[in-house]
Amino acid sequence: MTQRQLHLNAFIHGTGHHEASWRHKDVDPRAELSLEHYLKIATTAERGKLDSLFLADGLAISSNIQFNAYSSFEPLTLLSALATATERIGLIATASTSYNQPYSLARALASVDRISKGRAGWNIVTSAGQGEAKNFNLADRPAHAARYERAHEFLETAKELWDSWDDDAVVANQETGRYSDPDKIHPIDHEGKHFQVRGPLNLPRPLQGHPLLVQAGSSEAGKEFAARHAEAVFTAHLSVESAREFYADLKGRLGAFGRSSDALLILPGISAYIGDSQEEAQEKYDYLNSLANPEYGVQQLSQQLDFDLSAYPLDAQLPELPEGTDGTQSRKKLIVDVARKESLTIRELTRKLAGARGHFTFIGTPAQVADEIELWFTTGAADGFNIMPPTFPGGLDDFIDKVVPLLQERGLFRTEYTGHTLREHYGLARPEPILPAATLALSA
């Protein structure tokens, strides 16, 4: 019997996941504005045989821009560039269903999949930020439920567009002069509440059938969306116990949609501070925390909680917060739960979140990091991990050079790529096309 294998994804985040990473003495504070920075990350991750790279994204500038670097390249544009410098590693871009149209986004994702020879993935977000709505002709963000309703229809429409060309629609016969078979190219004639799209797409079906579908929401609506659509889920947990509960809950929902438990991979985030000794690892963590700006931390926490904390003393505990939010519900719950459970002050809470924004933070030697990853992987908490280095490039180098070899020695992670597409790396099937209702009229 083949041993179950970890799936490891490199989460790219500017100069690092610690909020003060740009101030680290070994970091170029302007690196995130350089293509070369991302090329180094991509080639390092591919050298470590990681499954994929992941780019998060937002569609508005942050109020914290005074204290941190929030400039970022548009993910699909950047991943197209990284595709030409890599050969195997997957390329996952974040794109919003609230502020895009299915046709243009389906085309862009299909393009990256073709350019990369089958390595594209889409992290599907509904965009919870207030500022984002105001950049797209709206006075306020849509309500949480409304965003997910639109997301369902958006994704179904995108799938129809990807499937609007049969896999063998391109004939490209130079002798007969026939490039394609119109009987194998289909309008979709989608008529829904949010979208009306005739189709077909003006690009043949992606090499993977559909780009890999990823999702990161952990609210009730998010988990239902993931159980129905997602093939990988990025999630945040501060303990292995919480991760196990989430894992069992989400895997248990798949059957209602006719899906098996291995049709979806669950990948919690982990930010590891790695040292040759426990003391060295702790020094790395303490040094970065010493660079953190308290005012920035309060602003960041206010955004995560969808509640302004600026008027509250740093050494007070969290005030009572309004029930519910149209922001990010799962992250708000995670933060409030840990603050109440550990009786943390606002200052203590900002420090706890400074390293990874609510994702699991681990401080230790390479062997200790590998032990923790193996524990989560073998006890029903994870199918793999979203690796979140505190700094780039140093934190990623530490993980690739010191932790990955230990996971390989234990038989938990690949030593070479065996597939070429992102779906093959994740062990996921290429989707069968949706049967078309009509063919393309020759006069169209």
N, C-alpha and C positions, 0 to 999 in steps of 0.2 A: 504494500500500500504506500502511495506517495505521501510524504510528509507535507502537511499544510504549510504554506509559505506566507510570510508577512508581505504586506504591500506598503511601500514607503513613498511618500510624496513630499517634495520640497516646497514649502510655502514661502514664496518670495515676498519680502516686505521691506522695500527701501534699503536702508543700511542695517536693518536688523529688527527683531521683534521687541526688544526692550525699548521703552519710550525714549531713553537717553542714549541709544546706540550711536547716534550721529555725533555725540560728544566724546566717544571713546577715543583714547589716544592713538589706537591703531586703525581707526576708521577714517576714510575720506568723507567729510561731511557733505560734499556735493556729489557723491558717487551715484545717487539715484537718478541724476540727470544725464548719465553717461551710458551709452549702449554697451561699452566695454565691461562695465560693472555687471550687467546682466549676463553677458556672454561668459564671464568667468564663473558665475553661479551655475549657469546651465551646463557648462562643460564639466564642472566639478561634480554636480549631481549625476550626470550621465556616467562619469568615471566610477561613481559608486553604485551604478546599476539601479538607481532609483526608478520607480515606475513613472513618475511624472513631475512636472513643475506646475505650480498653481499661482496665479496672480489674482489677488482680490482687487476690488475697485469701488470707487464712489464717484458720484457725479456732481459733487459740489466741493468747494474749498471748505476747510474746517476753520472754526473759530479759533482753533489752537495753533494756527499757522505761525504766530509769533514765537512759539516755543519748540516747534517741531517741524520736520520736513514733510509736507503733505503733497508736494508736487509728484505726479506720477504719469507715466506714459499710458496711453490707451492700450488695454491688454491685448486685443487682437492684433493691433499693429506691432506691438513688441514681440508677441509670440511668432508672428510671421517672420520677423528678423531672426529670432532664435532658431526657427525651424531650419534655416539654411546653414546654421553652424553646428547642428546636432544631427544624429542619425536615428536614435532609438527612443529617447526619452519622450514621454507624453507631454502635451502642452494644453493646460486647462485655463481658460479665460473666464472671468466673471462678466456677466452681462445681464442687464435688468429687463424684466418683462413689463415693468411699469412705464419705462421711458424709451422703448424701442418699438419697432413694428416687426411682425413675424417675417415678412418677405426679406427685408434688408438684413436682419440678423441671421436668418437661416442661410442666406447667400454668403454672408461673411464667414460663418462657421464652416460651411461646406468648402469655401475657398481655402481656409487654413488647413482643413483636413486633406485637401488635394495637394496643397503646397508641401505639407509635412509627410505625405505618403501614408496617411491614416493615423495620425497621432493627436488629433484634436479632441478636446473635451470642453463642455460648457457648464460652468457653475451658475446655476439658475438662481437669481435673487429677485426679490420684489421691491427692494429699496425702501428702507424705513426712515431715511433722513428727511427732516423738514426742508433743509436747504435745497435738496435735489429737486423737489417739486417746483420750486420757484425758478429753477433753470429750464423748466419745460412747460411754461405757460400755465401753471397752476398756482393758485393762492395757498393751497395746503396739500399735504400728502394725502393720497387716498387712504381710507380706513383699512385696517389689517385684513379683514375678511374680503373686502373688495379687491385688494391687491392679489390675494390668492385666487379669487375667482377668475380674474383676468389672466393670471399665470397659467391656470389649467388650460384655458382656451388658447393662449399664446403657444404653449408647448405642443398641443395637439395640432395646431395649424402648421407649426414648424415641421413636425414629423410628416404631415401630409405633403408639404413642399419638398422635403428631402426624398420622399418616395414618389414624386411626380415623374421621375424618370426611372424606367426599368433598368436593372443593372446592365443589360445588353442593348440598350437603346442606341448607343454610339456604334455605328458600323464602320465608318472611316474607310470605305472601299475606294481606293484611288482609281481602280480600273473602271468601275461602273459610275463613279462620280457621286455616289450616294454616301452622305456623311452620317445620317441618322435615320432611324425608322420611326416615322411619326405615330404609328400605331402603338409605340411603346413610350410615348411622352404624353402625359395626362394633365389636363386642367383639374384643379381641386374644387373649384366653385364653392369655397367655404363661405357660409353665411351664418354668422353667430352674433352674440350680443355685443361683443367688443370689436370684432374684425370681419371684414368682407374682403376676401382674397380670391381672385380668379385662378392664378397660377397658370401654367406650371413654373417652377423655378427656371431661371435661365442659366443653369449649370447642372451637369449630370449628378447622379446620386453620389453622396460622399463615399470614399473608399471603405469606410467602416459601416456603411449603411446609414447610421446616425452617428454624429459625434457622441462620445461618452457623456452621459447626463449625470451631473453632480448637483447636490443641493446641500444647504447648510443650516436651514431653519430647524429649530427643535421645539417650537411651540406645538400645540395640538394640530393647528392647521398645517404647520410645516411637516410634522411627522406623517400626517395623512397624505400630503403631497409627495413626500419621499417614498412612502410605501406604494403609492400608485405609479410613480414615474421614475424615481432616481435609481441609478446604478452604483453610485458611491455617495456617501454622506460625510461631510466634514462637521465635526461636533466638538463642543467645549465641555470638559469636565475637570473638576479639581480633585477628584478622588476616584480610585478604581471601583469603589462601591457604586457611586453615581453612574459611572460609565457602564457597569454591568446592568443596572436597572434600565438605562436607556437602550442598551443593546438588545435586551430581551423584549422590551416593549416594541421597538421598531421592527425587529425580525418577526415578532408575533403578529404584526399587522399585514404582512405580505400575502398571506394566504387568502385574505378577503379580496385580493385583486388577482388571484390566480397565479401568484408568483411563488417561487421556492425561496428558501432562506439564503441560498448562495447567489441569488440574483442581484443582491445589493451588498456592497462592502461598507462597513462603518469604520471611519478613520478619525479618531480623536486627535486633537492637537497636543504636541508635547514640545516644550521649550527646555532644552537640557543645557545646564552649565557644567562643562566637563573639565576636570583637572586630573593630573596624574595622582593626586591625593585628594581626599575629602577637603582638606584645608585649602588647597589651591582652587578647587571648584568654588568653595564658599567665598574666597577672596574675589574671584571673578564676579560673582553675584553681588557682593557687597560694594565693589567698586562701581558697577553700573548703577546700583541704587543710589550711591552717593552723588551721582550726576543728575538725578531726577529733579525736576522742578515741581514743587508742591502746587503752585498755581495751575500749571499744566494738568497735573493729576486730578485736581478738582474739576476742571473743565471737562476732562475726558470722562470722569465718572458721571458728571451731570448728563453728558450725552448718552452714555450707556443706560442710565436710569430714566432718561427722558424727564428729568426734574432738576431744576437749578439749585445747586448746593452752595453757591458762592457766598450767601449770607450766613452760613452756619459755621461755627468754630471748628477748626481742624481736629481738635481733640474731643469733640462731641461725637456721640454715636449717630447713626443715620436717623433722621426724623421719620415719622410715619409717612409713607408715600401713598399717593392715590392708587386705587386698585386699577389694574389693567393699563394698557398703553397701546397706541397705534404704532409705536416704535418696535424695537426688537424685543419681543416678549420673553423668549427663552433666556437671553443673556441677562435681562433685568432680574428674572427670577433667580438665576444662578448667583448673581452678586448679592442680592438681598438675603438669600438663604445663608450664604457663608458669613455675611456680616452679622446676622442675628445669632447664628450658631456659635461663632467664635467671639461674640461681643466686641467687634472691632470698631474703633473710632474711624472717622472719615480719613484721618491721616494714615492710620494703619491699613485701611482698605485700599487707599491709593497705592501704597507701597506693595501690597500683595498683588495688585493688578498690573503694576508697572512693567513686569517682565513679559507678560503674554496676554493681557486683556481678558483674563478669566479662563485661559487654557491652563492645562497642567504644567507646572514648573517643577523640574527635578534638578537637584544639585548633587553631583557625585563623580566618581571615577568612571571610566569607560565600562568597566565590568558591572558597576552598580546600575548604570543607565541601561545596559543590555539586559540585566536581571529584571528591571522594572518593565521594560518593553515586553519581555517574555512572559512576565506575570500577567499583564493585561491581555496579551494575545492568547494565552493558554487557559484563561479562566473566564472566558465569555464576556470580555469587556471591549474587544477591538479585533478587527480583521487586519489592522495595520495602523499606521500613524501619519499624521500631517506634521512633518518636521519643521519646527519654528526656531531657527537659530537666534540667539539673543543679538548677535552681530554678524554682519557679512563683511568680508568673506570668512573671517576667522572661525566663527561658530559653526559654519557649515563644514569647513575643513576638519575641525575636531570630530564632528560626527562621522563624516565619510572615512577619515583615516583611522579613527580609533574605535568607533562603535560598530560600524558596518562589518569589519572583518570578524568581530566576535559573533555577530549574528550569523554570519556565513559559516563560521566554524561549528556553530550549534545546529546547522542545517535548517535554520529558520528563514534564510533569505538567499536569493539567487546569487551565484557567482558570475553568471553570464546571462545576457538577455537570450531568451529562447524564441521570442516573438518579435514582430516588427511594428504592430499597431498597438495603440493604447489599450484597446479591448483585449488583445492577446496578453499584454502584461497583466491586466486585471483578471484574466481568466473568464471573461464575459463574452457571450455569444454575439455574433453579428445579427442584428434584428432583421426579421423577414419584412419585406415591404407590405404596406397596407394595400389591399387590392383596389385598383383604380375603378372609378365609376364611369369614366369616359376616356376617349383618346383625343389627341390634338387634331383639330380640323386643319386640313392642308391650307385652307385660305386664311387661317388665323394670323 
